[in-house]
């Protein structure tokens, strides 16, 4: 039984403020991927991994999105890797020499 007095009502907790400055919005050109060497998160517009320095192979020749070792651009579907005419090894379309046999493209 209640013996008089008031019942304390807890004050509502304030809602956390959004720190818009700390949050980075990602758009289609900034799709998050992983570095093929160290696994660190990289965005589609990066040329190199900031953690280990690995070259992320360049940009799609059609849409300009940064690409890693995918055979096709994840943004527009353009073929990124091609076969060496001499040895058949897969290569990135921006490479000047085959890493397997040394043929100049």
C-alpha positions in Angstrom: 0.0 0.0 0.0 1.2 3.5 -0.8 1.7 5.8 2.1 1.3 9.2 0.4 3.9 11.4 -1.2 4.7 11.6 -4.9 5.9 8.9 -7.1 9.1 9.9 -8.8 8.8 9.9 -12.6 12.1 9.4 -14.4 13.0 12.1 -16.8 13.3 10.9 -20.4 16.8 10.3 -21.7 17.8 12.8 -24.3 18.2 11.4 -27.8 21.7 11.2 -29.1 22.7 14.0 -31.4 23.7 13.1 -34.9 27.3 14.1 -35.6 26.9 14.7 -39.3 30.5 15.9 -39.5 31.8 12.4 -38.3 29.6 10.4 -40.7 30.6 10.1 -44.3 27.8 9.4 -46.7 28.6 6.8 -49.4 27.1 7.1 -52.8 27.3 4.7 -55.7 30.9 5.8 -56.6 32.0 5.3 -53.1 30.9 1.7 -52.7 32.9 0.0 -50.0 35.2 -2.8 -51.0 38.2 -4.6 -49.5 41.8 -4.3 -50.4 42.8 -7.6 -52.1 46.0 -7.7 -50.1 45.3 -6.6 -46.5 41.5 -6.7 -46.4 41.2 -3.1 -45.2 38.0 -1.2 -46.4 38.5 0.9 -49.5 36.2 3.0 -51.5 35.6 2.7 -55.2 37.3 6.0 -55.9 40.6 5.1 -54.3 43.6 4.4 -56.5 45.7 2.8 -53.6 44.9 1.2 -50.3 45.7 3.7 -47.5 46.6 0.9 -45.1 49.2 -1.1 -47.2 49.7 1.0 -50.3 48.5 -1.7 -52.8 47.5 -0.3 -56.1 43.8 -0.9 -56.7 44.4 -1.5 -60.4 42.9 1.8 -61.7 39.6 3.0 -63.0 36.9 1.7 -65.3 37.5 3.2 -68.7 33.8 3.8 -69.2 32.4 5.1 -65.9 35.6 6.0 -64.0 34.9 4.0 -60.9 37.9 2.6 -59.1 38.2 -1.1 -59.5 40.2 -3.8 -57.8 40.6 -7.3 -59.3 37.0 -7.9 -60.5 36.7 -9.1 -64.1 33.9 -6.6 -64.7 33.2 -3.1 -63.3 30.7 -3.4 -60.5 29.2 0.0 -61.4 28.6 -0.3 -65.2 29.6 -3.9 -66.1 32.5 -3.1 -68.5 35.1 -5.9 -68.8 38.1 -4.9 -66.8 40.3 -8.0 -67.1 41.4 -9.3 -70.4 43.4 -12.4 -71.4 47.0 -12.1 -72.6 47.1 -13.1 -76.3 50.4 -15.0 -75.7 50.0 -17.0 -72.5 46.3 -16.6 -71.7 46.9 -15.1 -68.2 44.2 -12.7 -66.9 45.3 -9.1 -66.8 43.8 -5.7 -65.9 43.0 -3.7 -69.0 45.2 -0.8 -67.8 48.4 -2.9 -67.4 51.1 -2.4 -70.1 52.8 -5.7 -69.6 51.7 -9.3 -68.8 52.8 -10.1 -65.3 53.0 -13.8 -66.3 55.1 -13.7 -69.5 56.1 -10.1 -69.9 54.4 -9.5 -73.2 53.8 -5.8 -74.0 50.2 -4.9 -74.7 
